[in-house]
Structures are given as C-alpha cells and as structure tokens.
Amino acid sequence: MQETPDQTLAAAKRSLAVQREGGTHRPGVGSSSIGKASAEAKIKALLRRGAYLAAAIFAIFVATGIVGWMIGGIGQMGLMALGLVVMAAIAIFFLAPKPKPPKRADLGQGNPKQMVARTELWLEAQRDALPAPAAAIVDQLGVQLDALGLQLDQLDEHVPAMAEVRELVGEYIPETIDNYRKIPAHLRSEEHAGQTADERLVTSLTKLSGEVDRVTRRLAEGALDDLAVKSRYLEYRYGGDEMIADMTEDTDTGVPLPDLSVTPEKTR
C-alpha cells in the first residue's frame, strides 16, 4: 500500500529522533540504486567500459600476433610481457573512477527516460550527505520517479504538463537539497523558528514526494487538464528558501550563508 505524505512525514520524524539518540547507519547506502532508471544507466555505463576493455585486449593480441609473425615468434619473454599488458588493462578497468553524476543543470533535459535517470543518479550522489530520514525519502523518490517516467513516456513533448513536471523533477527537488547543503553542517541541527534545517528538509522532501505521487496518479488517469501544479511547486520552492533564511537569523558564525529570501523570477 502506498504511504500517504503524512505517514511518510511521521515516519521520517521518528527516524530523525532515533538518529539524534545515536541512531543506526545503513551500510553501503551510497552504492545502491534508488530506482530502476538509475540502475539501468549504471549498467549501461559498465557495459560500455567492458566493451572498451574487450576491444583493448583484442587489439593487444592482434598487435602481439603481428609482431610475432614479423620476428618469427615472441618467445617466453614475449608471453610474459603479453600477460602483464593484459593484466594492466584489466586493472585499469577495475580501478578507473566511477562516472561523475550528472550536473544539476542537465537534470531536466532529454526525453523523460533520460530525465528520470539523471535525476535519480544525482539524488544518489547527494544521499550520503543527508540525514537518514531525508535519505529514506530520497530512496522512495527513486521508486516514484520510475513510475512517473512510465507515464511521461506516453505524453507528447509539447504538452504543458511536461514542462511543469520538468520543473518539479529537474529544478525544485534538487533545489531543495542544494539549499540544505549550503547550510554549514554544525548549524543544521540547531532549531530556528520552531524547526531545525534537518526537519525542514524532511518536511520539504515529503511534500515533494507526495506531489510526484499525485502527478503520477493524475497522469495515469489521463487528467492532464487538472494538474495545475505550478502554484504548489512555488510553495515548495519558497519553503526550501525559508530553510536557508531561518538559519541566517540572529546567527553570527563568521561563515556567510546564502541569502535566498528573494528569489528571482523564472524566465519564461
């Protein structure tokens, strides 16, 4: 059964309280995928690297064969050298750094499948820097984005709803997390205006999670004319900005905080 936003928020608050009391740590969280789209993207990247490795090894054997034909055999030393080169190629394959996560500016670009995969990969890269309750909501967002992507695949690119959803997925969700990460770590657990930055992040992500679920359900029902999500997006966006603004009130830490209390209008 799908959890309601209120249930998700209540569970997240309970988890946040547990974390403050010592909490638990989820091992290996950074290595897992939050959704099917991001998992498929990582598999494709791994397969591409595997293809490059296979091509490199093939080229090594071809070059070795040509040299051996020209000099009448490569001998024992040649075989040892061949083995070392192949081992070096394999080592480079396994030790090469993982692909970098997508840039935030690219999250809303591409077709729906690419947009969802990029956003999931970006969220995965941010997850370890978030408090456990927020990380749990990010995991839930991965599943929700997969479902949303399936519905978006059925829409024409020029349908107004598509632009609205791109803003939600490619701008407002990552903006909320970016606002949180701009706050110095030692200030995130301090209470301002009744809530800490950690709690505000959980509240904002919970609302956004509920909005993704609502839009997906509406799209599944074919109610494109009833989406009307723009005003609610702005509410979430300004809510994310308030998280920063509250942390700047009456707090002089010597570390300048970003002033997002005035948000420039979007260019249409």
C-alpha positions, 0 to 999 in steps of 0.5 A: 500500500502506498504511504500517504505524505503524512505517514511518510512525514511521521515516519521520517520524524521518528527516524530523525529522533532515533538518529539524534539518540545515536541512531543506526547507519545503513551500510553501503547506502551510497552504492545502491540504486534508488530506482530502476532508471538509475540502475539501468544507466549504471549498467549501461555505463559498465557495459560500455567500459567492458566493451572498451576493455574487450576491444583493448585486449583484442587489439593487444593480441592482434598487435602481439600476433603481428609482431610475432609473425614479423620476428618469427615468434615472441618467445617466453619473454614475449608471453610474459610481457603479453600477460602483464599488458593484459593484466594492466588493462584489466586493472585499469578497468577495475580501478578507473573512477566511477562516472561523475553524476550528472550536473544539476543543470542537465537534470531536466533535459532529454526525453523523460527516460533520460530525465528520470535517470539523471535525476535519480543518479544525482539524488544518489550522489547527494544521499550520503550527505543527508540525514537518514530520514531525508535519505529514506525519502530520497530512496522512495523518490527513486521508486516514484520517479520510475513510475512517473517516467512510465507515464511521461513516456506516453505524453507528447513533448509539447504538452504543458504538463511536461514542462511543469513536471520538468520543473518539479523533477529537474529544478525544485527537488534538487533545489531543495537539497542544494539549499540544505547543503549550503547550510554549514553542517554544525548549524543544521541541527540547531532549531530556528523558528520552531524547526531545525534545517534537518526537519525542514528538509524532511518536511520539504522532501515529503511534500515533494514526494507526495506531489510526484505521487499525485502527478503520477496518479493524475497522469495515469488517469489521463487528467492532464487538464487538472494538474495545475501544479505550478502554484504548489511547486512555488510553495515548495520552492519558497519553503526550501528558501525559508530553510536557508533564511531561518538559519541566517537569523540572529546567527553570527558564525563568521561563515556567510550563508546564502541569502535566498529570501528573494528569489528571482523570477523564472524566465519564461 
